[in-house]
Amino acid sequence: MSYCINPKCPKPSDPLNANNRICRQCGAELLIAGRYRVTQLLGEGGFAKTYEIDDRGFPKVLKVLQLKEPKAIALFKQEANVLQKLKHPGIPRVEPQGYFTVQMRSSKISLHCLVMQKIYGQNLEQWLGDRNNYPITQEEAIDWLKQMIDILQEVHRWQFFHRDIKPTNIMLQPNGQLALIDFGSVREVTDTYLAKMGVGHRGTVIASRGYAPPEQENGHPVPQSDFFALGRTFVHLLTGKHPLEFYDPSTDSLQWRNAAPKISPLLADFIDYLIARLPGNRPQNANVMIQRLTEIEANLAGTSSLKFALAYPLPYQLSAKFNPAKFNPVKFNPAKKPKLAAAILLVVGLVGYLEVSIYEYIRTSLSPNQPNGADVSGSPSPDLWDEKEKNNPTPIQDRTVRENVEITQLKAASFANAMVNLPPTSAAKSAANNLSQPGAIANNLVPEITPNQTKNISLVKTMAGHDQDVQSVAITPDGTKVASGSFDGTIKIWHLKTGELIQTLTAHSEAGEIISSIAISPDGQTLVSSSNSYGGNIKIWDLSTGLVISTLKAQGVGVSVVAISPDSQLLASGGNDGSIKLWHLALGEELGTFSGHFGRVFSVAFSANGKFLASGGEDGSIHLWNLSRIQGKVGFDFQPDRRFLGHTNTVHSVAFSPDNQRLASGSADKTIKLWNVETGEAIATLASHSGGMLSVAISPNGQILAGGSLLGRIKLWNLNTGEVIDTLSAHSRWVESVVFSPDGHILASGSSDRTVKIWDLETSPN
C-alpha cells in the first residue's frame, strides 16, 4: 500500500495507489524524498502525524508536522537535532539526513518530515491495559527503573531533558527492554537562559496532567522535572491506577502506598523521593538515583539472605540433606532459639566486616592517586588534585587521574572537549589600538585578537565535590578562601592555596532549595546566599562559624542574584519578577525596590565607590541607579536613572571597573560591551566566538577583563587595548562565575561541570 501524506488529499489511503508514484487522488508524490514509501498511518496527536514507511525493505517511522507556527517548527527541528545526537538502544535513532522538507506540488504546501527507527512493542499504557491494569511487581519496577534511569542519563548527558515522560511515551520491546519515545517536547539545558539560573524561563507549557511536576505546569521546567514524571509513571505501574486517583488536595501529595501493599517501604520511599514537590528535594542526577536503587537492591537481597541464614544454619546448608528449592523461611523461628540466632548474626556480621575491609584494602592498593582525607561529614574527601597545565588541558585529562571515573563521564567530557576546541577564530585587526582611550571609539566592534606572545597562565587547582552545577564563586577579602554555591543546595568553603575543603554549609539543601548566587562582604565577616527556588529566600551567614544569622523572605518567585556594597552596609537582590530589592545587611531590613526590567534580573553589581548600582536582565538592558537618591528613604520604588541599550539578548553579568568609570556587561548575544558610566555611551564591543557570555569580572587593577562562556571557555582581555591575553579551556561545561582574588594574581571559576578551578595569573600583565 502507498499512503498519501498530503494534508489536503481527499482519500490518502486509496488502495489503488499501491504501486503508483503519484497519488491518483491529489497528484502528490508517493515516494517521499525519492526513497520512502508510506505504508500506513500509525497515529496522530499533538502537532504531528506518525506513519510507518518502507525504506528499501526496512520498516521505519515517519513523523510529519501538521502545523505552520514557528514555535511548532522550532520544536520539530529540535527533536530531530536531539535524536541525531543521542545513541542508546532505548532511544529511537535518527540518521544525519533524517530531517527534511517535502513540497506538495498539488497544494504548494511544505511539510516538515522526520524519519526515525521503528520501535517495536507496546507503550506501557497499552501493555498495562491488556493485563487489566494489574500492577507490576517490585522486581519488575526496580529493573525498569534502572533501564529508564540509564536512558535519562544519556539524554541529560547531552544537556537535554525530555519534559513528557509518561506510560504512553515508554515502549516495552519484545526483548523486554524499555524505550523512551516522543522527543517533541525535549528542552536544551544549554539554552543560555536556563544555563545561567538552572530553571527555565516562562515559556511554552508542555505538561501531561498527573505526570508533570508543578514547576513544569508553571512554565519553569528543570532536568529534575523528568525524575518527577518518572516517579509518577511508576506510581501508575505499581498500582495500576492513574496518579491523580491518589491526589490529596489537603496535603498536595499522592497517597498511593496502600494501593501497592507488596512494595517494600524502601522502594516506596524512593518513588516518593522522585515525586517530591520541590526540584531540590528530588535526586540531582541519574547517578544519585542509580546509587539509591543499588542500595535498595542490596538491602532487599540482604533481608532475604538473613532470613535464609536464620532459617537454615550454615552446617545444615552444607549437608547433603539440604535442598534450596524447598527453602521455607517460616520453618525456623529465631525467637524460639535466641542463642543460635545470635550466633548466626555474629557470624554474618563478621563476614560482612571482613568483606568490606578486604575491599577497602584492594581499592586503596590499586588506586595510588586517590586523594586522602575526609570532609567535615566524615565521608571521603572530594576529588582534589594539583594541576600545572598549559592553557588547554582536555577535560578527559582533567578527570582521568582517578581510575574509577565512570564511562559516561568520559563520554561527556569527550563531547565537551570537542565543543571547546573549535577552529580558531578571526585574526588580529588593528581597530583595537585605540581602546586605550575610553570613549574615543564608541560602538567599535573589536573581534578576537590572537595573542602576540605566550602567557604562562596556569591551572593550579581543581576542587570537585559538588553534586550539581557550581553556580557562583566568591573569594574572601584576605585571599585565603574561596566559596562555591551549587544547584545541589550546598555552599562549600575551600582553602584557596591548598584546595582543601574547610566546611560545607547545608541549610539550603536541607530546605530543598537550589542556590543561585553567593557573595562575601568586603569586611570578610558575612556570606550571603540566595535561592532561586519558589519562596525566594536569602540566607545571611557568619563566615567565621558557618552559622545562619538570619533568613530574609525576599522575592516570592525566586532570587536570582545577590551583591554586597563596598562598605558592607547594603545588600542588593535581583529577582525573577524583574525587581531589585535593597536591604540593610546588618539589620536584615528591606529598604526599598528598584523596578524597570522586563523579565528576570540576572546580575547586580555595586560600583567600587558605592555610588552606583547596575543590573542586567533578561530583556537585554542594563539599568543604572544613583544610590545617593535613597539616602534617608525607606519604602521607595525607583525607576532607573539610566538605561544602557545595545545588547540583542539576555545580559547575564555586569561588573564595574575599579576606577568606577567603565562598566562591562556579558550577554547571550556572544559579546561583552564596555560602557562609559558617566555618559552611558558604549565604548567598545568585544566579540567572542565562545558562545554566550555568562559571567564577567575585572581585575582589581583594572587591567584584565575575564569572561566565562557557554562553551566552557574563559577569555582574558587586556581592558585597555582589547587584545585577547589568553583563552582558558579546562572546564567541560559552561562557566557560570569568574572572580579575581584581591591581589589580582588568582582567578577562580565555577562551572556546571561541578568544579571550581583556580588559575595562576601572576605572569600575565598586571
Summary of the structure (lengths in Angstrom):
residues: 766
radius of gyration: 29.5
end to end distance: 74.7
largest distance: 97.5
contacts: 2596
relative contact order: 0.07
helix: 25%
strand: 31%
